[in-house]
Amino acid sequence: MIEAVELREMIADGIRPVYVAILVYFVVLNSFYGLLLIMSIPELWAHSQLADDDQLRRVLASAALPPLSILVPAFNEEVSIAESVKSFLTLEYPRHEVVLVNDGSRDGTMNAMISEYDLYQIPPALPVAVPTRPVVAYYRSRRYSKLLVIDKENGGKADSLNAALNAARYPYVLAVDADTLIEKDALIRLARPFLLGESVAAVGGSIRVANSCRVELGRVVDARVDHRWLPGIQTVEYLRAFLFGRLGWNRLGGNLIISGAFGLFRRDYMLAIKGYDTASITEDMELVVRMHRHLREHSIRSTVLFIPDPVAWTEVPASPIILGRQRERWQRGLIATMFRHRKLLFNPKYGTIGMVAYPFFFFGEMLAPIIELTGYLLTIFGLIVGAINTTFALLFLLVAVGLGLLLSVGGLVLEEFSFHRYSRPSDLAWLLWFAVIESFGYRQMTLWFRLKAFWKYARREHSWGAMQREGFRPSASATSAEKRAVESV
Amino acid sequence: MTAEFFLAFFAVSEGLVVVLIVVLLIANRLRQKIRAQRASGAASSVAEPMRRWLVGMASANEVAVALRLVDPETALDELLRVVASRVPSTQLDELALVLHEEAWVRDVMEREHSRLWWRRLDAARILSVIGGAEDRDRLRRLLADRHPAVQSAATSALGRVADAGIIALVLDEIPRKSFVVRFYQIHALRDLWHLTIPALVERLQPAAQPRMLEAWVNLAEAIADPACLARVLPLASHGSAEVRLAAARALKKYFHTDTIPALQALMADTDWRVRGQAARGLGALSARDAIPQLSEALGDRIWWVRFRSGLALAQLGEPGRKALREAREMDDRYGRDMAAMISGLSEGGIVELAEA
């Protein structure tokens, strides 16, 4: 009969290699995040110099800018669609059009558009380069010549974007969500890499959290940090993800994600890869990965960039249920994209994308929840059977929390030293507080959502999950100002 | 060293770094506040002498003294702001002469050798305000900078330096520049037409490289000076379709008796883009003599040529409209459809589409 001590030692010997592997994974992953943070510093500095250069801004705002089409998919947006479209139409840009696609809404979205914009039906004389669900009708506005509305059968967001892509007239297309609040000069800033002659296939801008911000006429006029824990922590999360995550990737071979809520693409490349994949639930990431493949496979020396100063604001989930749906969908989409394009993994043919970015997303993002859970379970098990020293486990937890905190605070430092949108001292204090509490509860909750995604992916579930929004906080003078603006347009 | 000791050391270090960062963030907030106050104070201390100088109540020396007292970045920003308010060139020459001797100005100009492009940008920016003939070589180097932002800023200094050799250099490099720099340089060269035209005329030779010719013809289109017309006309029969296309596009800017026959000849070009642009040019020049050719082009096999020809006819007043009405009875189905579509457009629509 084996003694208890011997059994404990046997278990300890058994789990030790797994534990060491998790430790190595932890060190490598965090070192890589640290590298991204370091890489992002010169990028951020260069972009903030360009963003501040008045002379360059004057040139950029001139007729040198290429015309672009804004693609807006809309589904059941009756309440806000008229205002959203108006904010897109009134963006500062010398030549742009708005292509709105009503994706078979079941509410009064289409009627709201017809009455607000005085729409009239036009013949369906537009080329169909990417097949979509049948289009019911095309409309133009009698009041705004740069508005095109497509009413089509429901086919999802990707299908709507494809319909808009078909109808877009201009060589660059900007995909946005109907509820995204784009800053007035964001388009001019977003077009900068194309104008500076950089070889770019797509450019993504920053997404920031709009909850609690003051909104006037579809624009954020006063940036504030939401004091509630869920939107507050997501504010820190977005700053970290955009300011050093994506910026760092610019120096490491290009971004693998451009947010579907705010990304500018070359239309010819999008048509070459047949637009968005309607089977994907994270069509934005899938599109960018496919675009990278296309560029590499056809030896096109273009990259996918992120630039931090064009800003769009979005509302993030304020309830755990809605957040859960969102994060579970993102993770499910990530898993699907990673498996679909697994050919890229450590494939030198795809350059740094195949050798660095893709493996990072595969191991560092997709598999992270499983490895993290294994780490938690193994630690608890090790503590119960006495295979792991309690002091060691607690210190390791402290180091892990500290590293997470350092990365979050790193994102805040970048924000503070560059664009500095949150000007109130109290906002800075709140951001620091949310960076501290992120590791206690929020992180474990999102881990659970991401783990659920594996289960749903295995069961081949393809649902999006309903997203409910609270709406933006208007300013006191918004209503009267809105009336004035509408009258003056 | 045990694992526990290492982890404890690491955790304490992390804690210290976080505390340091928080202190840094707070200090940065304070620094920004102080800097904003100082910058505002500095700007207002410069603003008064500048304002008095602008209305002729102060000398350039007083401005130079005021600028000397603020940091170079604020001084540079203030100078650029004044230029943006369009100071007469004689007044600016006087200021440039005084500032050229200032130590801070020389320091900013020396930034042209910096490894950091934003510092080189400062050198280009200051040249755009106080550059002179003696800065020729410096401007030459900045125009050839590898960063487009520096090239754009240096382009603004072309007017200050106004040197024929540099204009020639810009002309020779223009096809290789990024879109925005090229666009900006074309505008700058157009403003310096008295220096640009002789150099441009010299280059508009059929034997030149088609890529270069295309860019130069685009510039000739922007300048639209009669001196260039004699050089652009022969390019309408150039071997390269791209050059013929650029020529067809440029000719619409030249209201001259020789232009219309050249565009009429281009209506028979083998390249549909050239035919389309020629039709557009004939419409813009109100070439009523070309009505038969434009009517015939309504039956072209390419939609864009039919469209441009239809629009051109609609721009030719009643005779053009009559031709469109007649075309609605023509045998060619596509020509009939195009004539019907164009006839249905409003006057405003015709203008908008013709200029698009």
Interface residues (C-beta under 8 A of the other chain):
Chain A: A46 Q49 L50 D53 D54 Q55 L56 V59 L60 S62 A63 A64 S145 F194 L195 L196 G197 E198 N389 T391 F392 L395 F396 L398 V399 G402 L403 L405 L406 V409 G410 L412 V413 E416 F417 H420 P425 L428 L432
Chain B: A3 E4 L7 A8 F10 A11 E14 G15 V17 V18 I21 V22 L24 L25 N28 R29 Q32 L80 W117 W118 L121 R125 S128 P148 A149 S152 A153 S156 K177 S178 F179 V180 V181 F183 Y184 E352
